[in-house]
Amino acid sequence: MLTTMSEQVTNTHSQQTWFTKFKTTLASSLLLLTTSQTIYADESLGHFSQTYTPQQILADISQWENFLHSTHPNLAHSVENIDDFYTQLDSLRSSIKTPMTGQALWRELAKLNATMADGHLSFDDGKNAQWRAWIKDGVQLFPLEVVVNNQGLFVKSTLGGDANTYQGKQISQINGIPASTVTEELLQRIEGDNLAFRQALLSRRFAMTYRLVYGTKENFNLKFKDEDSTVILNALNQQPESIQSKPFEHYFNLQMLDNKQAILTVKTFGWDEPKKYFDFMAEAFQQLNANQVEHLLIDISENTGGDDEYWMAGILRYIAQKPYKQGSGYSAKILAKYRDPGEVVGTVVNGSLSRMIKPETDKSKLFKGQVSVLTGPLTYSSAVLFANTIQDHQFATLIGTPTGGRSTQSGGIQFLTLSNTQIRAVVPRFILARPSGNQQMTPVQPDIELTINPLNKAQTLADALSHSSKL
């Protein structure tokens, strides 16, 4: 989901609006890949199933490295030890001696994802549309939806979302391998700013990531914690819940409660019919005022990002009562396609967002009640910028867990499809600090911390409403 920074950037090189130039995207396979690949026979994963020569692979690695250095403004933003990063890259390059499948190569390239530690900086594991096509052609996957967290690996439902007998049980082994070993292997290849985000992202993509790392399996021998017996489950030819096409109401809905409270769920800041979204928001806030709602909980705990305009014109328009901006200092690499007069391609420009966005002048449209915003480990990209703005301007109270992304976010993502292997890479070209100017490299911290139960969303919402009512 793209996040467009619509603020005007003030610097000595340019006075033009960077609305089309600043884009913050969850560089993950949840939302991004747009290339189409040839679909092969049953149990084929397109370009991942093809075999490539060492020469082809090494050429692709060089292509990616050149792209990385010509695009990213400062790798040290997220890479904790830059020397270790280059050592890892050199070791990878030296290890390429024989032909490899795209799947085997991805397993090695994706180990850099955790090292790079940025959800906008990664090697992709395939777009949702590709996986839907591969599954339609017969690919079978691990049969359960799961939750990965610090406590372990838990069953959420059957793959696809249907209820399951084993829901809530903790998996201790998969095919004789300790679940902790499996999740560690998979997490090594998941992108993200922090462990909580990578765990949440892996929870959504477990079946697909497992398929890429461990290969195809006809069945799975599972053991559960504190149980001696083994359960055998067949692989399923079923779309995981995270890649299923969902209706508008799944992402955006307003729930009116009977105690002068309401919940506004916003799972993304983007939609392919913008007018439908903005009309919905206008009607939602009109309904809130008409019903004299005293407290609104805005749930962005599963919002992985989008276009800033969706929360500026769709939410802050109705709750902001003073001028605001969504960022402060930035660092950006100048690319040829974005170059303004006087700018040198390849250089890094530092500046600040200075233009303040004015609040709605029609006071009748402003929401008159109290506002809380629920954050979680999947709150990322533009949703982090929304949380920054809400907190720094005191438009609402943040409640929940720390966000999945750093308060200081990267963005302006650029895409590269490697010429030979067709593996997709994502690299950001700018870094933006929160409106307060604080260069915060940790997640956005909620004003009220609340444990989120990934197996019981209704309980999480009830807890959030209960805490908010005490403000």
KEMI-569631 format. One record per residue (C-alpha): residue in one letter; x, y negated, z negated. Coordinates in nm, 4 decimals. Example, Ala and Ser with C-alpha at 12.3 -4.5 7.8 and 13.67 -1.06 7.14 Angstrom:
% residues 2
 residu       px       py       pz
      A   1.2300   0.4500  -0.7800
      S   1.3670   0.1060  -0.7140
***
This chain:
% residues 471
 residu       px       py       pz
      M   0.0000   0.0000   0.0000
      L   0.1521  -0.3270   0.1032
      T   0.1805  -0.6187  -0.1324
      T   0.2123  -0.9539   0.0403
      M   0.3795  -1.2346  -0.1504
      S   0.1721  -1.5289  -0.0352
      E   0.3625  -1.7906  -0.2324
      Q   0.5647  -2.0549  -0.0530
      V   0.9376  -2.0115  -0.1019
      T   1.1322  -2.3263  -0.1734
      N   1.4922  -2.3328  -0.0550
      T   1.7266  -2.5486   0.1481
      H   1.6895  -2.3299   0.4544
      S   1.3151  -2.3181   0.4988
      Q   0.9903  -2.4817   0.3926
      Q   0.7602  -2.2344   0.5665
      T   0.5245  -1.9971   0.3893
      W   0.6629  -1.6480   0.3394
      F   0.3165  -1.4941   0.3288
      T   0.4025  -1.2502   0.6049
      K   0.7571  -1.1969   0.4865
      F   0.7305  -1.0936   0.1219
      K   0.5762  -0.7507   0.0942
      T   0.6024  -0.5227  -0.2048
      T   0.5194  -0.1609  -0.1378
      L   0.5226   0.1695  -0.3382
      A   0.7891   0.3259  -0.1155
      S   0.6498   0.6656  -0.1738
      S   0.4764   0.9301   0.0186
      L   0.1498   0.8387  -0.1609
      L   0.0792   0.5539   0.0816
      L   0.3438   0.4816   0.3385
      L   0.4511   0.6988   0.6332
      T   0.2898   0.5996   0.9592
      T   0.4776   0.7983   1.2216
      S   0.3067   1.0976   1.3765
      Q   0.4892   1.4268   1.4064
      T   0.4303   1.7387   1.6141
      I   0.2355   1.9976   1.4181
      Y   0.3679   2.3500   1.4494
      A   0.2391   2.6978   1.3627
      D   0.0968   2.8207   1.0328
      E   0.3268   2.7412   0.7394
      S   0.5182   2.4860   0.9480
      L   0.5899   2.1394   0.8136
      G   0.6677   1.9642   1.1405
      H   1.0078   1.7949   1.1375
      F   1.0841   1.9504   0.7990
      S   1.0700   2.2969   0.9597
      Q   1.3076   2.2194   1.2475
      T   1.6810   2.2938   1.2308
      Y   1.9454   2.0277   1.2892
      T   2.3190   2.0421   1.3608
      P   2.5767   1.8935   1.1225
      Q   2.6496   1.6278   1.3834
      Q   2.2840   1.5238   1.3967
      I   2.2573   1.5150   1.0179
      L   2.5765   1.3150   0.9680
      A   2.4665   1.0664   1.2321
      D   2.1374   1.0204   1.0453
      I   2.3149   0.9683   0.7135
      S   2.5348   0.7004   0.8710
      Q   2.2287   0.5403   1.0277
      W   2.0589   0.5268   0.6873
      E   2.3670   0.3890   0.5099
      N   2.3992   0.1073   0.7652
      F   2.0277   0.0328   0.7302
      L   2.0544   0.0297   0.3506
      H   2.3424  -0.2156   0.3407
      S   2.1964  -0.4441   0.6064
      T   1.8609  -0.4641   0.4262
      H   1.8967  -0.4455   0.0478
      P   1.9962  -0.7717  -0.1292
      N   2.1601  -0.6033  -0.4297
      L   2.1742  -0.2285  -0.4939
      A   2.2877  -0.2935  -0.8508
      H   1.9328  -0.4144  -0.9196
      S   1.8270  -0.0538  -0.9727
      V   2.1370   0.1656  -0.9341
      E   2.2800   0.1985  -1.2847
      N   2.6299   0.3059  -1.1782
      I   2.7108   0.1982  -0.8244
      D   3.0364   0.3984  -0.8142
      D   2.8512   0.7165  -0.9062
      F   2.6009   0.6415  -0.6301
      Y   2.8720   0.6204  -0.3638
      T   3.0422   0.9307  -0.5024
      Q   2.7123   1.1171  -0.4739
      L   2.6667   0.9951  -0.1172
      D   3.0220   1.0949  -0.0210
      S   2.9728   1.4407  -0.1740
      L   2.6535   1.4851   0.0229
      R   2.8250   1.3862   0.3456
      S   3.1165   1.6254   0.2769
      S   2.8794   1.9149   0.2072
      I   2.7217   1.9086   0.5542
      K   2.9070   2.1960   0.7247
      T   2.6376   2.4114   0.8834
      P   2.2973   2.3597   1.0482
      M   2.0106   2.2798   0.8098
      T   1.6352   2.2572   0.8306
      G   1.4774   1.9201   0.7672
      Q   1.3316   2.0641   0.4488
      A   1.6747   2.1702   0.3186
      L   1.8211   1.8337   0.4139
      W   1.5390   1.6446   0.2405
      R   1.6096   1.8425  -0.0767
      E   1.9623   1.6997  -0.0748
      L   1.8833   1.3467   0.0421
      A   1.5983   1.3119  -0.2067
      K   1.8376   1.3664  -0.4973
      L   1.9411   1.0077  -0.4288
      N   1.5860   0.8920  -0.5119
      A   1.6296   0.9245  -0.8874
      T   1.9780   0.7711  -0.8666
      M   1.8474   0.4686  -0.6748
      A   1.5722   0.4365  -0.9390
      D   1.3326   0.2165  -0.7445
      G   0.9886   0.3123  -0.6161
      H   1.0569   0.0925  -0.3141
      L   1.3839   0.2677  -0.2289
      S   1.3554   0.6303  -0.1224
      F   1.3598   0.9168   0.1223
      D   0.9982   1.0053   0.1911
      D   0.8450   1.3507   0.1660
      G   0.5840   1.3056   0.4379
      K   0.2762   1.0892   0.4810
      N  -0.0682   1.1900   0.3620
      A  -0.1968   1.2256   0.7181
      Q   0.0870   1.4657   0.8010
      W   0.0149   1.6840   0.5001
      R  -0.3562   1.6874   0.5827
      A  -0.2704   1.8048   0.9355
      W  -0.0247   2.0689   0.8130
      I  -0.2794   2.2002   0.5638
      K  -0.5452   2.2063   0.8342
      D  -0.3078   2.4238   1.0379
      G  -0.2711   2.6713   0.7529
      V  -0.0046   2.5533   0.5078
      Q  -0.0717   2.6906   0.1595
      L   0.0314   2.5244  -0.1632
      F   0.0607   2.5681  -0.5393
      P  -0.3041   2.6168  -0.6454
      L  -0.3373   2.3714  -0.9350
      E  -0.3494   1.9998  -0.9986
      V  -0.1188   1.9279  -1.2920
      V  -0.0067   1.6631  -1.5372
      V   0.3664   1.6179  -1.5978
      N   0.4711   1.4291  -1.9107
      N   0.7245   1.4394  -2.1915
      Q   0.5359   1.7216  -2.3591
      G   0.5466   1.9532  -2.0583
      L   0.3441   2.0719  -1.7588
      F  -0.0343   2.0961  -1.8021
      V  -0.3217   2.2206  -1.5856
      K  -0.5572   1.9419  -1.4821
      S  -0.7824   2.1248  -1.2347
      T  -0.7834   2.3514  -0.9324
      L  -0.5929   2.2061  -0.6359
      G  -0.8301   1.9557  -0.4810
      G  -0.9986   1.8557  -0.8073
      D  -1.2498   2.1284  -0.8916
      A  -1.2811   2.2396  -1.2548
      N  -1.0526   2.5223  -1.3611
      T  -1.0617   2.7850  -1.6357
      Y  -0.7098   2.6931  -1.7423
      Q  -0.7673   2.3170  -1.7674
      G  -0.5604   2.1632  -2.0467
      K  -0.3331   2.4646  -2.0881
      Q   0.0414   2.4129  -2.0880
      I   0.2312   2.6105  -1.8240
      S   0.5489   2.7650  -1.9641
      Q   0.6695   2.9596  -1.6566
      I   0.6154   2.9642  -1.2800
      N   0.7336   3.2802  -1.1042
      G   0.9677   3.3581  -1.3909
      I   1.1263   3.0119  -1.3971
      P   1.0738   2.7955  -1.7083
      A   0.8332   2.5131  -1.6328
      S   1.0853   2.2672  -1.7763
      T   1.3396   2.3804  -1.5154
      V   1.0851   2.3462  -1.2347
      T   0.9793   1.9950  -1.3346
      E   1.3428   1.8880  -1.3787
      E   1.4250   2.0104  -1.0270
      L   1.1274   1.8273  -0.8791
      L   1.1772   1.5062  -1.0777
      Q   1.5318   1.4807  -0.9417
      R   1.3742   1.4120  -0.6034
      I   1.0959   1.1727  -0.7013
      E   1.1489   0.7988  -0.6558
      G   1.0608   0.5411  -0.9165
      D   1.1808   0.2743  -1.1568
      N   1.1470   0.4872  -1.4691
      L   1.0751   0.8400  -1.5895
      A   0.7108   0.7721  -1.6791
      F   0.6358   0.6563  -1.3254
      R   0.8202   0.9499  -1.1675
      Q   0.6299   1.1914  -1.3915
      A   0.2979   1.0324  -1.2952
      L   0.3891   1.0373  -0.9264
      L   0.5021   1.3998  -0.9452
      S   0.1723   1.4860  -1.1143
      R  -0.0054   1.3614  -0.8035
      R   0.2286   1.5300  -0.5553
      F   0.3305   1.8418  -0.7451
      A   0.1979   2.0974  -0.4942
      M   0.3658   1.9291  -0.1974
      T   0.6953   1.8614  -0.3716
      Y   0.7025   2.2200  -0.5011
      R   0.6521   2.3438  -0.1429
      L   0.9457   2.1373  -0.0154
      V   1.1812   2.2397  -0.2965
      Y   1.0893   2.6057  -0.3518
      G   0.9466   2.7001  -0.0125
      T   0.6297   2.8858   0.0738
      K   0.4806   3.1331  -0.1767
      E   0.1843   3.3654  -0.1325
      N   0.1062   3.3757  -0.5034
      F   0.2228   3.2373  -0.8351
      N   0.2852   3.4230  -1.1583
      L   0.2053   3.1802  -1.4382
      K   0.2612   3.2010  -1.8086
      F   0.0985   2.9643  -2.0538
      K   0.2398   2.8447  -2.3824
      D   0.1677   3.0764  -2.6771
      E   0.0177   3.3431  -2.4492
      D   0.1867   3.6745  -2.3664
      S  -0.0090   3.7694  -2.0557
      T   0.0762   3.6600  -1.7010
      V  -0.1825   3.5050  -1.4701
      I  -0.1456   3.5600  -1.0958
      L  -0.2964   3.2903  -0.8736
      N  -0.2968   3.2901  -0.4949
      A  -0.1625   2.9934  -0.3020
      L  -0.4398   2.7715  -0.1662
      N  -0.4957   2.6189   0.1746
      Q  -0.6452   2.3064   0.0184
      Q  -0.5736   1.9332   0.0245
      P  -0.4381   1.8006  -0.3052
      E  -0.6628   1.5411  -0.4613
      S  -0.4088   1.2624  -0.4068
      I  -0.4161   1.2881  -0.0258
      Q  -0.7909   1.3292   0.0213
      S  -0.9750   1.0492   0.1977
      K  -1.1937   0.8748  -0.0598
      P  -1.4815   0.6249  -0.0253
      F  -1.4685   0.2587  -0.1263
      E  -1.6476   0.3322  -0.4529
      H  -1.3676   0.5624  -0.5664
      Y  -1.1213   0.2720  -0.5621
      F  -1.3471  -0.0151  -0.6638
      N  -1.6449  -0.0024  -0.8987
      L  -1.8134  -0.1993  -1.1743
      Q  -1.9651  -0.0205  -1.4713
      M  -2.2024  -0.2259  -1.6861
      L  -2.2218  -0.1058  -2.0452
      D  -2.5037  -0.1643  -2.2910
      N  -2.2987  -0.3545  -2.5476
      K  -2.2203  -0.6651  -2.3462
      Q  -1.9072  -0.4989  -2.2078
      A  -1.8136  -0.3876  -1.8567
      I  -1.5368  -0.1966  -1.6804
      L  -1.4030  -0.3103  -1.3422
      T  -1.1971  -0.0314  -1.1837
      V  -0.9420  -0.1395  -0.9224
      K  -0.7242   0.1487  -0.8018
      T  -0.5519  -0.0401  -0.5218
      F  -0.5033  -0.3970  -0.4059
      G  -0.5877  -0.3315  -0.0441
      W  -0.8611  -0.2006   0.1835
      D  -0.8996  -0.1590   0.5577
      E  -1.2117  -0.3789   0.5440
      P  -1.1004  -0.6850   0.3460
      K  -1.4405  -0.8554   0.3659
      K  -1.6057  -0.5591   0.1954
      Y  -1.3603  -0.5859  -0.0935
      F  -1.3924  -0.9621  -0.1406
      D  -1.7731  -0.9458  -0.1125
      F  -1.7742  -0.6727  -0.3763
      M  -1.5630  -0.8809  -0.6129
      A  -1.7784  -1.1909  -0.5637
      E  -2.0924  -0.9894  -0.6384
      A  -1.9285  -0.8175  -0.9353
      F  -1.8367  -1.1411  -1.1110
      Q  -2.1743  -1.2919  -1.0282
      Q  -2.3353  -0.9879  -1.1924
      L  -2.1075  -1.0150  -1.4962
      N  -2.2115  -1.3764  -1.5547
      A  -2.5786  -1.3083  -1.4850
      N  -2.5759  -1.0364  -1.7512
      Q  -2.3802  -1.2563  -1.9935
      V  -2.1101  -0.9920  -2.0360
      E  -1.8840  -1.0850  -2.3247
      H  -1.5895  -0.8547  -2.2520
      L  -1.4531  -0.7236  -1.9215
      L  -1.1942  -0.4469  -1.9053
      I  -1.0100  -0.4427  -1.5710
      D  -0.8591  -0.0983  -1.5163
      I  -0.5395  -0.1028  -1.3067
      S  -0.3853   0.1983  -1.4821
      E  -0.3872   0.3956  -1.1545
      N  -0.3193   0.1021  -0.9220
      T   0.0027   0.1613  -0.7286
      G  -0.0023  -0.1715  -0.5481
      G  -0.1279  -0.3555  -0.2436
      D  -0.1555  -0.7105  -0.1175
      D  -0.1259  -0.9912  -0.3728
      E  -0.4074  -1.1763  -0.2002
      Y  -0.6491  -0.9081  -0.3197
      W  -0.5944  -0.9939  -0.6833
      M  -0.5370  -1.3666  -0.6363
      A  -0.8535  -1.4286  -0.4331
      G  -1.0443  -1.1257  -0.5606
      I  -0.9852  -1.1430  -0.9377
      L  -0.7864  -1.4472  -1.0524
      R  -1.0242  -1.6670  -0.8577
      Y  -1.2838  -1.5744  -1.1186
      I  -1.0763  -1.5681  -1.4383
      A  -0.7899  -1.8181  -1.3913
      Q  -0.8690  -2.1540  -1.5476
      K  -0.5366  -2.3231  -1.4817
      P  -0.2781  -2.3346  -1.1989
      Y  -0.0505  -2.0319  -1.1720
      K   0.2167  -1.8633  -0.9626
      Q   0.2990  -1.4926  -0.9292
      G   0.6777  -1.5107  -0.9459
      S   0.9797  -1.7308  -1.0023
      G   1.3380  -1.6627  -0.8953
      Y   1.4027  -1.4396  -0.5978
      S   1.6919  -1.2922  -0.4020
      A   1.6330  -1.1970  -0.0385
      K   1.8394  -1.0512   0.2464
      I   1.7936  -1.2418   0.5713
      L   1.6864  -1.0091   0.8519
      A   1.6814  -1.1088   1.2184
      K   1.3046  -1.0705   1.2523
      Y   1.2449  -1.3021   0.9537
      R   1.5263  -1.5509   1.0133
      D   1.4349  -1.9181   0.9876
      P   1.6356  -2.2002   1.1513
      G   1.9710  -2.2420   0.9779
      E   1.9666  -1.8977   0.8151
      V   2.2425  -1.6462   0.8843
      V   2.1375  -1.2850   0.9422
      G   2.2825  -1.0537   0.6805
      T   2.3307  -1.3156   0.4124
      V   2.1499  -1.3162   0.0780
      V   1.9428  -1.6230  -0.0089
      N   1.8514  -1.7095  -0.3674
      G   1.5637  -1.9407  -0.4467
      S   1.2444  -1.9841  -0.6417
      L   0.8696  -1.9831  -0.5889
      S   0.7503  -2.3251  -0.6957
      R   0.4053  -2.3890  -0.5481
      M   0.1314  -2.3454  -0.8058
      I  -0.1968  -2.1894  -0.6976
      K  -0.4942  -2.3982  -0.8022
      P  -0.7859  -2.2406  -0.9869
      E  -1.1429  -2.2185  -0.8578
      T  -1.3068  -2.5616  -0.8636
      D  -1.6626  -2.4272  -0.8822
      K  -1.6801  -2.3599  -1.2558
      S  -2.0037  -2.1633  -1.2181
      K  -1.8047  -1.8815  -1.0548
      L  -1.5619  -1.8421  -1.3447
      F  -1.6168  -1.5483  -1.5766
      K  -1.7035  -1.6806  -1.9204
      G  -1.6207  -1.3775  -2.1323
      Q  -1.3060  -1.2180  -2.2688
      V  -1.0813  -1.0188  -2.0311
      S  -0.8516  -0.7230  -2.0981
      V  -0.6393  -0.5391  -1.8403
      L  -0.5592  -0.1682  -1.8780
      T  -0.2126  -0.0702  -1.7542
      G  -0.0503   0.2718  -1.7189
      P   0.2523   0.4560  -1.5790
      L   0.1092   0.4348  -1.2242
      T   0.0699   0.0556  -1.2441
      Y   0.3201  -0.0438  -0.9781
      S   0.4237  -0.2891  -0.7071
      S   0.1625  -0.5634  -0.6632
      A  -0.0179  -0.4349  -0.9716
      V   0.2980  -0.5145  -1.1715
      L   0.2988  -0.8665  -1.0270
      F  -0.0670  -0.8971  -1.1304
      A   0.0200  -0.7828  -1.4847
      N   0.3138  -1.0290  -1.4932
      T   0.0890  -1.3139  -1.3873
      I  -0.1899  -1.2220  -1.6284
      Q   0.0505  -1.2044  -1.9222
      D   0.2694  -1.5051  -1.8464
      H  -0.0300  -1.7332  -1.7899
      Q  -0.2349  -1.5772  -2.0722
      F  -0.5339  -1.5077  -1.8505
      A  -0.6089  -1.1787  -2.0264
      T  -0.4793  -0.9296  -2.2810
      L  -0.2768  -0.6357  -2.1489
      I  -0.3618  -0.3051  -2.3126
      G  -0.2319   0.0450  -2.2388
      T   0.1178   0.1766  -2.1711
      P   0.4150  -0.0032  -2.0156
      T   0.3853  -0.0333  -1.6382
      G   0.5431   0.2139  -1.3972
      G   0.7544  -0.0592  -1.2407
      R   1.0052  -0.3090  -1.3706
      S   0.8747  -0.6541  -1.4427
      T   1.1402  -0.7801  -1.1992
      Q   1.0221  -0.6088  -0.8815
      S   1.1847  -0.5337  -0.5487
      G   0.9788  -0.5717  -0.2340
      G   0.9622  -0.6721   0.1295
      I   1.0087  -0.3076   0.2187
      Q   1.1520  -0.2033   0.5528
      F   1.1077   0.1394   0.7129
      L   1.3512   0.3588   0.8998
      T   1.2710   0.6903   1.0666
      L   1.6008   0.8729   1.1077
      S   1.6675   0.9289   1.4772
      N   1.7370   1.3030   1.4677
      T   1.5661   1.4542   1.1643
      Q   1.2691   1.2132   1.1616
      I   1.2899   1.1843   0.7821
      R   1.1526   0.8497   0.6707
      A   1.3458   0.6073   0.4486
      V   1.2264   0.2925   0.2746
      V   1.4448   0.0009   0.1597
      P   1.3399  -0.3336   0.0023
      R   1.4844  -0.6659   0.1129
      F   1.4013  -0.8916  -0.1809
      I   1.3891  -0.8983  -0.5611
      L   1.1419  -1.1192  -0.7525
      A   1.1330  -1.2198  -1.1197
      R   0.8115  -1.2737  -1.3145
      P   0.6486  -1.6219  -1.3323
      S   0.8054  -1.7021  -1.6710
      G   1.1506  -1.6709  -1.5149
      N   1.2465  -1.3891  -1.7474
      Q   1.4702  -1.1451  -1.5574
      Q   1.3027  -0.8492  -1.7233
      M   1.4459  -0.5179  -1.6024
      T   1.2113  -0.3146  -1.8200
      P   0.8438  -0.2409  -1.7505
      V   0.5780  -0.4975  -1.8337
      Q   0.5000  -0.4379  -2.2002
      P   0.1320  -0.4403  -2.2969
      D   0.0114  -0.6780  -2.5684
      I  -0.1633  -0.3798  -2.7274
      E  -0.0081  -0.0369  -2.6753
      L  -0.2514   0.2480  -2.6207
      T  -0.1865   0.6114  -2.5376
      I  -0.3393   0.7113  -2.2040
      N  -0.4826   1.0616  -2.1872
      P  -0.4283   1.1847  -1.8280
      L  -0.6651   1.4769  -1.8889
      N  -0.9499   1.2622  -2.0247
      K  -0.9917   0.9244  -1.8571
      A  -1.3268   0.8624  -2.0276
      Q  -1.1583   0.8842  -2.3674
      T  -0.8848   0.6453  -2.2555
      L  -1.1422   0.3887  -2.1456
      A  -1.3376   0.4274  -2.4685
      D  -1.0205   0.3723  -2.6705
      A  -0.9307   0.0664  -2.4628
      L  -1.2751  -0.0862  -2.5150
      S  -1.2565  -0.0144  -2.8865
      H  -0.9178  -0.1833  -2.9249
      S  -1.0227  -0.4767  -2.7091
      S  -1.3346  -0.5376  -2.9151
      K  -1.1132  -0.6058  -3.2165
      L  -0.9330  -0.8973  -3.0504
***
